Amino acid sequence: MISENISQLRARIAGCCRACGRDPAGVTLLCVSKTKPCEMILEAYAAAERHFGESYAKEAALKIDTLRAQGLGAGITWHFIGPLQANKTRPVAERFDLVESVDRLRVAQRLSDQRPEGMAPLGVLIEVNIGGEAQKSGCPAGEAQGLADAVAALPRLELRGFMGIARDTPDQEEIRREFMLLRGIYEAARERHPGVSCLSMGMTHDLEIAIACGATEVRVGTAIFGARGKPLA
């Protein structure tokens, strides 16, 4: 079932790319595996997926450690995509390849301080609250460039791009406006930081709009693994 879901999703992404004149190879599928067991991750892995997103530090650490101890999942790029508290950064700094939810400097500083020296710099996306919604995490759009500059200066981090979640609304034009706001932030940052290459936006319900607006990564969980469950740890 998971392999079939992935096949259908790939076709959906490819069709959207063709419709807007883009190469499907320019859009990474991030499989959002939070609350899902290792067995389901390995099913997606067997279908050639290599990018997985987790939101709960304790749960993610357990899954990553389990797979690595068993010699499974070689080549997976682990993305942390959930809200991150400054006092819970260590397991993320020590295990993940990319953190997509950095929205304040204190969190970035702790990630840099706690990243083991023997590992490659930790990739970072700045999360931007593109809808200006009080209940959502993410830095204000007007502060994104300053935070990006500060992250780029930290020694154990590598600024890779930006992430944003559009508001949940049937108004597709509003979603498009929010995605284009993030794209503008992304394009401006690329002028100063050549390593910026990831624009993460779009999920199961709005990935077509995101791809048309230039997303280089879409984050999909439900369409691959089914309904979201409770954290495993």
C-alpha positions as CSV (number, residue, x, y, z in Angstrom):
1,M,0.0,0.0,0.0
2,I,2.7,2.5,0.9
3,S,4.6,1.8,-2.3
4,E,1.4,2.3,-4.3
5,N,0.7,5.6,-2.5
6,I,4.3,6.8,-3.3
7,S,3.9,5.8,-6.9
8,Q,0.6,7.8,-7.1
9,L,2.2,10.8,-5.3
10,R,5.2,10.8,-7.6
11,A,2.9,10.9,-10.6
12,R,1.0,13.7,-9.0
13,I,4.1,15.7,-8.5
14,A,5.4,15.0,-12.0
15,G,2.1,16.1,-13.5
16,C,2.2,19.3,-11.6
17,C,5.8,20.0,-12.7
18,R,4.9,19.4,-16.3
19,A,2.0,21.8,-16.1
20,C,4.2,24.6,-14.9
21,G,7.2,23.8,-17.0
22,R,9.4,22.4,-14.3
23,D,11.6,19.3,-14.1
24,P,10.2,16.9,-11.5
25,A,13.8,16.1,-10.4
26,G,13.8,19.6,-9.0
27,V,11.2,18.8,-6.3
28,T,12.2,16.6,-3.4
29,L,9.6,14.5,-1.7
30,L,9.9,14.5,2.1
31,C,8.1,11.6,3.6
32,V,6.6,12.8,6.9
33,S,7.0,9.7,9.1
34,K,6.2,11.2,12.5
35,T,4.1,8.9,14.6
36,K,4.8,6.0,12.2
37,P,6.8,2.9,13.2
38,C,10.1,1.9,11.7
39,E,8.4,-0.8,9.6
40,M,6.5,1.8,7.7
41,I,9.6,3.9,7.2
42,L,11.3,0.8,5.7
43,E,8.4,0.2,3.4
44,A,8.9,3.7,1.9
45,Y,12.6,3.2,1.9
46,A,12.1,0.0,-0.2
47,A,10.2,2.2,-2.6
48,A,13.4,4.3,-3.0
49,E,12.5,7.2,-0.8
50,R,15.4,8.6,1.2
51,H,14.1,11.8,2.8
52,F,12.1,11.4,6.1
53,G,10.6,14.0,8.3
54,E,10.1,13.7,12.1
55,S,8.5,16.2,14.6
56,Y,9.0,14.7,18.0
57,A,12.6,14.6,19.3
58,K,12.2,11.6,21.7
59,E,10.3,9.5,19.2
60,A,12.7,10.3,16.4
61,A,15.8,9.6,18.4
62,L,14.4,6.1,19.2
63,K,13.6,5.3,15.6
64,I,16.9,6.6,14.2
65,D,18.9,4.8,16.8
66,T,17.0,1.6,16.2
67,L,17.4,1.6,12.5
68,R,21.1,2.4,12.7
69,A,21.8,-0.3,15.3
70,Q,20.2,-2.8,13.0
71,G,22.2,-1.6,10.0
72,L,19.0,-0.5,8.2
73,G,18.1,2.7,6.4
74,A,21.5,3.5,5.0
75,G,21.5,6.8,3.0
76,I,18.4,8.2,4.7
77,T,18.5,12.0,5.2
78,W,16.7,12.8,8.4
79,H,14.8,16.1,8.6
80,F,13.4,17.5,11.8
81,I,10.3,19.5,11.0
82,G,8.5,20.1,14.2
83,P,8.6,23.0,16.7
84,L,11.9,22.8,18.6
85,Q,12.3,24.0,22.2
86,A,15.7,25.3,23.2
87,N,16.0,22.8,26.0
88,K,15.4,19.8,23.7
89,T,17.9,20.5,20.9
90,R,20.6,18.0,21.8
91,P,19.1,14.8,20.4
92,V,18.3,16.7,17.2
93,A,21.8,18.2,16.9
94,E,23.3,14.8,17.4
95,R,21.2,12.7,15.0
96,F,19.6,14.8,12.2
97,D,20.9,16.0,8.9
98,L,18.6,18.9,8.5
99,V,16.4,21.0,10.8
100,E,13.5,22.8,9.0
101,S,12.0,24.5,12.0
102,V,14.5,27.1,13.3
103,D,12.6,30.2,14.1
104,R,14.8,32.0,16.7
105,L,18.5,32.5,17.2
106,R,18.6,30.8,20.7
107,V,17.6,27.5,19.1
108,A,20.1,27.9,16.3
109,Q,22.9,28.7,18.8
110,R,22.2,25.6,20.9
111,L,22.1,23.4,17.8
112,S,25.4,24.7,16.7
113,D,27.0,24.3,20.2
114,Q,25.6,20.7,20.5
115,R,26.5,19.5,17.0
116,P,29.3,16.9,17.3
117,E,32.5,18.0,15.7
118,G,32.9,14.8,13.9
119,M,29.7,15.3,11.9
120,A,29.0,17.5,8.9
121,P,27.5,20.9,9.7
122,L,23.8,20.6,10.5
123,G,21.6,21.9,7.6
124,V,19.1,24.5,8.7
125,L,15.9,25.9,7.1
126,I,14.4,29.1,8.7
127,E,10.8,28.5,9.4
128,V,8.7,31.6,8.5
129,N,5.2,32.2,9.7
130,I,4.0,33.2,6.3
131,G,0.3,33.6,7.3
132,G,1.0,35.7,10.4
133,E,-1.0,33.3,12.5
134,A,-0.6,33.5,16.3
135,Q,-1.0,29.8,16.9
136,K,1.7,28.8,14.4
137,S,5.5,28.7,15.0
138,G,7.9,30.4,12.7
139,C,9.6,33.8,12.7
140,P,7.8,36.8,11.3
141,A,8.4,37.4,7.7
142,G,10.1,40.7,8.4
143,E,12.7,39.0,10.6
144,A,13.6,36.1,8.3
145,Q,16.5,37.7,6.6
146,G,18.2,38.8,9.8
147,L,17.8,35.4,11.3
148,A,19.1,33.7,8.2
149,D,22.2,35.9,8.3
150,A,22.8,35.0,12.0
151,V,22.4,31.3,11.3
152,A,24.8,31.4,8.4
153,A,27.5,32.8,10.8
154,L,27.2,30.0,13.3
155,P,30.1,27.5,13.0
156,R,28.4,24.1,13.1
157,L,25.4,25.0,11.0
158,E,24.8,25.4,7.3
159,L,22.0,27.7,6.1
160,R,20.1,25.7,3.4
161,G,16.9,27.6,2.9
162,F,13.4,28.3,4.2
163,M,10.2,26.5,5.2
164,G,6.7,27.8,5.6
165,I,3.1,26.4,6.1
166,A,0.3,28.2,4.4
167,R,-2.9,28.8,6.3
168,D,-5.6,26.1,6.1
169,T,-8.1,27.8,3.9
170,P,-10.1,27.0,0.7
171,D,-8.9,30.4,-0.7
172,Q,-6.3,29.2,-3.1
173,E,-5.2,32.8,-3.9
174,E,-4.5,33.4,-0.3
175,I,-2.4,30.2,-0.2
176,R,-0.6,31.4,-3.3
177,R,0.1,34.8,-1.9
178,E,1.7,33.2,1.2
179,F,3.8,30.9,-0.8
180,M,5.0,33.7,-3.0
181,L,5.9,35.7,0.1
182,L,8.2,32.9,1.2
183,R,9.6,32.6,-2.3
184,G,10.5,36.2,-2.3
185,I,12.4,35.8,1.1
186,Y,14.1,32.7,-0.4
187,E,15.2,34.5,-3.5
188,A,16.5,37.5,-1.6
189,A,18.6,35.3,0.7
190,R,20.1,33.5,-2.2
191,E,21.8,36.7,-3.3
192,R,23.8,36.8,-0.1
193,H,24.1,33.1,0.7
194,P,25.0,30.9,-2.3
195,G,24.3,27.7,-0.3
196,V,20.6,28.4,0.0
197,S,18.8,25.9,-2.3
198,C,15.8,24.6,-0.4
199,L,12.3,26.1,-0.5
200,S,10.2,23.8,1.6
201,M,6.5,24.5,1.3
202,G,3.4,22.5,0.3
203,M,1.8,19.4,1.9
204,T,-0.7,16.8,0.8
205,H,-3.6,19.3,0.2
206,D,-1.7,22.2,-1.4
207,L,1.4,20.8,-3.0
208,E,0.3,21.7,-6.5
209,I,0.1,25.4,-5.6
210,A,3.5,25.2,-3.8
211,I,5.2,23.6,-6.8
212,A,3.7,26.2,-9.1
213,C,5.2,28.8,-6.7
214,G,8.7,27.3,-6.9
215,A,8.9,24.8,-4.0
216,T,11.9,22.6,-4.2
217,E,10.6,20.3,-1.4
218,V,7.1,19.2,-0.5
219,R,6.3,17.5,2.8
220,V,3.8,14.7,2.6
221,G,2.6,12.3,5.3
222,T,-1.1,11.5,5.1
223,A,-1.0,10.6,1.3
224,I,1.8,8.1,2.0
225,F,1.3,6.7,5.5
226,G,-2.4,7.4,6.2
227,A,-3.9,9.4,9.0
228,R,-1.7,10.9,11.7
229,G,-1.4,8.9,14.9
230,K,-0.1,9.7,18.4
231,P,3.6,10.1,19.1
232,L,5.3,6.7,19.7
233,A,7.5,7.9,22.6
